[in-house]
Amino acid sequence: MRNNLRVVLDTNVLVSAALFPSSLPGHVLDHVINHGCLLISANTASELRAVLFRPRLGRYLQAEEATEFLASVLRYAEPVEITDSIAVCRDPNDDKFLELALSGQASHIVSGDQDMLELQPFRGVLVLSPRAFLETLT
């Protein structure tokens, strides 16, 4: 049986979880991994990789920690082939998360990006902040 909790986590949520595992984004990631299905595409994985290894993050996240975090995300995530092309976000770089949500039949997108949150709901997919997502679980 497929789990009904199929979630796309925006890069900002994943990076926050990497930097601060006890934060709200960290709790979101833990919950999705343990009780749902984390969705990822080649484009979202590529962006996560690029952001985790930005030089300015190196002060807070060592390369080894970034490598371990990325490997963990990739190990637990369900890879999704993108079948839908979307062009609705003010920032075109955010469209990849909507494409992933539709192609992967996501139930939720969790993001800290106000532009993404303004799309709530998006074609039947709930678009929530980390706090709002966790509140739906209680």
C-alpha positions in Angstrom: 0.0 0.0 0.0 1.3 3.4 -0.9 1.7 6.0 1.8 -0.6 8.9 1.5 2.0 11.3 2.9 4.1 12.1 -0.2 6.1 15.2 0.4 8.3 17.6 -1.5 10.7 19.5 0.7 12.0 22.8 -0.7 15.8 23.2 -0.7 15.5 25.9 2.0 13.8 23.4 4.3 16.4 20.6 3.7 19.3 23.0 4.2 17.8 24.3 7.4 17.4 20.6 8.5 21.0 20.0 7.7 22.2 23.0 9.7 19.8 22.7 12.6 18.6 19.1 13.0 16.4 20.1 16.1 14.7 22.9 14.2 11.2 22.8 12.8 12.6 21.8 9.3 14.6 19.1 11.0 11.5 17.7 12.6 9.7 17.9 9.3 12.4 15.9 7.6 12.4 13.3 10.4 8.7 12.9 10.2 8.6 12.5 6.4 11.4 10.0 6.4 9.8 7.9 9.2 6.1 8.2 8.4 5.8 9.2 4.8 7.6 9.4 1.4 10.1 12.1 0.6 10.1 12.9 -3.1 13.1 14.1 -5.1 14.0 14.7 -8.7 17.2 15.1 -10.5 16.8 18.9 -10.6 15.9 19.2 -6.9 18.8 16.9 -5.9 21.2 18.9 -8.1 20.1 22.2 -6.4 20.4 20.6 -2.9 23.9 19.4 -3.8 25.0 22.8 -5.1 23.6 24.7 -2.1 25.0 22.3 0.5 28.5 22.9 -0.9 28.4 26.6 -1.2 31.5 28.1 0.3 29.6 30.4 2.7 27.8 27.4 4.2 31.2 25.8 4.9 31.5 27.8 8.1 28.4 26.0 9.5 28.4 22.7 7.7 31.7 20.8 7.0 32.0 19.1 3.6 31.8 15.7 5.3 28.6 16.6 7.1 27.1 17.9 3.8 28.1 14.7 2.0 26.5 12.6 4.7 23.4 14.7 4.8 23.0 14.5 1.0 23.6 10.8 1.0 21.0 10.3 3.6 18.4 12.3 1.8 19.1 10.5 -1.5 18.9 7.1 0.3 15.5 7.8 1.8 13.9 9.7 -1.0 11.9 8.3 -3.8 13.3 9.5 -7.1 10.7 10.9 -9.5 10.9 11.3 -13.2 9.4 14.7 -14.1 6.5 14.3 -16.5 4.8 17.8 -16.0 6.3 21.1 -17.1 5.3 24.0 -14.9 5.9 27.8 -15.4 3.9 29.6 -12.7 6.3 30.7 -10.0 7.5 34.3 -9.8 11.0 32.8 -9.5 11.3 30.2 -12.3 13.8 28.3 -10.2 10.9 27.3 -7.9 8.9 25.6 -10.7 11.0 22.4 -10.3 9.3 21.8 -6.9 5.8 22.1 -8.4 6.8 19.8 -11.3 8.1 17.3 -8.7 4.9 17.5 -6.7 2.7 16.9 -9.7 4.8 14.2 -11.3 5.3 12.4 -7.9 1.6 12.7 -6.9 2.7 14.6 -3.7 0.2 15.4 -1.0 2.4 18.3 0.4 5.1 20.8 -0.5 6.9 22.2 2.5 8.7 25.4 2.0 9.9 28.5 3.8 9.7 30.5 0.5 6.8 33.1 0.7 6.4 32.9 -3.1 5.7 29.2 -2.9 3.5 29.5 0.1 1.3 32.0 -1.8 0.4 29.2 -4.2 -1.4 27.2 -1.4 -3.1 25.0 -2.5 -1.5 24.2 -5.9 -3.6 21.8 -8.0 -4.7 19.8 -5.0 -1.2 19.8 -3.3 -1.0 21.5 0.1 1.8 24.1 0.2 2.8 24.7 3.8 5.5 26.2 6.0 7.3 23.8 8.2 5.3 25.0 11.2 2.0 24.6 9.4 2.9 21.1 8.2 3.8 20.0 11.7 0.5 21.5 13.0 -1.5 19.3 10.5 0.0 16.2 12.2 -1.4 16.9 15.6 
